[in-house]
Amino acid sequence: MSLTYEILGLASMGVILVRNFTYKFKVKPFTCELCMAFWLSVLYFHSLEGVLFSFAAGMIAAILNRYV
Protein backbone atom coordinates (compact mmCIF):
# COMPACT_ATOMS: atom_id res chain seq x y z
CA MET A 1 0.00 0.00 0.00
CA SER A 2 2.89 2.33 0.72
CA LEU A 3 4.26 1.85 -2.78
CA THR A 4 0.95 2.98 -4.25
CA TYR A 5 1.07 6.17 -2.21
CA GLU A 6 4.67 6.79 -3.26
CA ILE A 7 3.81 6.40 -6.96
CA LEU A 8 0.77 8.67 -6.65
CA GLY A 9 2.79 11.23 -4.70
CA LEU A 10 5.59 11.33 -7.25
CA ALA A 11 3.07 11.64 -10.10
CA SER A 12 1.34 14.51 -8.32
CA MET A 13 4.65 16.19 -7.56
CA GLY A 14 5.63 15.95 -11.23
CA VAL A 15 2.39 17.61 -12.33
CA ILE A 16 2.70 20.37 -9.73
CA LEU A 17 6.31 21.11 -10.65
CA VAL A 18 5.52 21.28 -14.37
CA ARG A 19 2.54 23.56 -13.82
CA ASN A 20 4.50 25.95 -11.60
CA PHE A 21 7.98 26.02 -13.16
CA THR A 22 7.35 25.73 -16.90
CA TYR A 23 7.72 29.47 -17.39
CA LYS A 24 11.29 29.44 -16.01
CA PHE A 25 12.76 26.44 -17.80
CA LYS A 26 12.03 25.67 -21.44
CA VAL A 27 13.83 22.31 -21.72
CA LYS A 28 12.17 18.91 -22.05
CA PRO A 29 11.95 17.43 -18.55
CA PHE A 30 10.52 20.67 -17.15
CA THR A 31 7.80 21.12 -19.77
CA CYS A 32 6.38 17.59 -19.90
CA GLU A 33 4.59 16.16 -16.88
CA LEU A 34 5.25 12.58 -17.98
CA CYS A 35 8.99 13.23 -18.29
CA MET A 36 9.19 15.11 -15.01
CA ALA A 37 7.36 12.42 -13.04
CA PHE A 38 9.42 9.70 -14.70
CA TRP A 39 12.78 11.28 -13.86
CA LEU A 40 11.73 12.23 -10.33
CA SER A 41 10.66 8.67 -9.63
CA VAL A 42 13.80 7.20 -11.25
CA LEU A 43 15.83 9.31 -8.83
CA TYR A 44 13.59 8.26 -5.95
CA PHE A 45 13.42 4.49 -6.58
CA HIS A 46 16.88 4.04 -8.23
CA SER A 47 16.59 0.31 -8.92
CA LEU A 48 15.80 -1.95 -11.85
CA GLU A 49 12.21 -2.47 -10.75
CA GLY A 50 12.04 1.24 -10.02
CA VAL A 51 12.00 1.86 -13.76
CA LEU A 52 8.64 0.09 -13.93
CA PHE A 53 7.35 2.15 -11.02
CA SER A 54 8.66 5.27 -12.78
CA PHE A 55 6.74 4.35 -15.91
CA ALA A 56 3.57 3.99 -13.84
CA ALA A 57 4.19 7.35 -12.15
CA GLY A 58 4.71 9.03 -15.51
CA MET A 59 1.52 7.64 -16.97
CA ILE A 60 -0.48 8.60 -13.87
CA ALA A 61 0.98 12.12 -14.10
CA ALA A 62 -0.15 12.42 -17.72
CA ILE A 63 -3.66 11.30 -16.76
CA LEU A 64 -3.75 13.68 -13.78
CA ASN A 65 -2.66 16.60 -15.94
CA ARG A 66 -5.24 15.89 -18.59
CA TYR A 67 -8.31 15.08 -16.48
CA VAL A 68 -7.81 16.85 -13.16
C-alpha positions in Angstrom: 0.0 0.0 0.0 2.9 2.3 0.7 4.3 1.8 -2.8 0.9 3.0 -4.3 1.1 6.2 -2.2 4.7 6.8 -3.3 3.8 6.4 -7.0 0.8 8.7 -6.6 2.8 11.2 -4.7 5.6 11.3 -7.3 3.1 11.6 -10.1 1.3 14.5 -8.3 4.6 16.2 -7.6 5.6 15.9 -11.2 2.4 17.6 -12.3 2.7 20.4 -9.7 6.3 21.1 -10.7 5.5 21.3 -14.4 2.5 23.6 -13.8 4.5 25.9 -11.6 8.0 26.0 -13.2 7.4 25.7 -16.9 7.7 29.5 -17.4 11.3 29.4 -16.0 12.8 26.4 -17.8 12.0 25.7 -21.4 13.8 22.3 -21.7 12.2 18.9 -22.0 11.9 17.4 -18.5 10.5 20.7 -17.2 7.8 21.1 -19.8 6.4 17.6 -19.9 4.6 16.2 -16.9 5.2 12.6 -18.0 9.0 13.2 -18.3 9.2 15.1 -15.0 7.4 12.4 -13.0 9.4 9.7 -14.7 12.8 11.3 -13.9 11.7 12.2 -10.3 10.7 8.7 -9.6 13.8 7.2 -11.3 15.8 9.3 -8.8 13.6 8.3 -6.0 13.4 4.5 -6.6 16.9 4.0 -8.2 16.6 0.3 -8.9 15.8 -1.9 -11.8 12.2 -2.5 -10.8 12.0 1.2 -10.0 12.0 1.9 -13.8 8.6 0.1 -13.9 7.4 2.2 -11.0 8.7 5.3 -12.8 6.7 4.4 -15.9 3.6 4.0 -13.8 4.2 7.4 -12.1 4.7 9.0 -15.5 1.5 7.6 -17.0 -0.5 8.6 -13.9 1.0 12.1 -14.1 -0.1 12.4 -17.7 -3.7 11.3 -16.8 -3.7 13.7 -13.8 -2.7 16.6 -15.9 -5.2 15.9 -18.6 -8.3 15.1 -16.5 -7.8 16.9 -13.2 
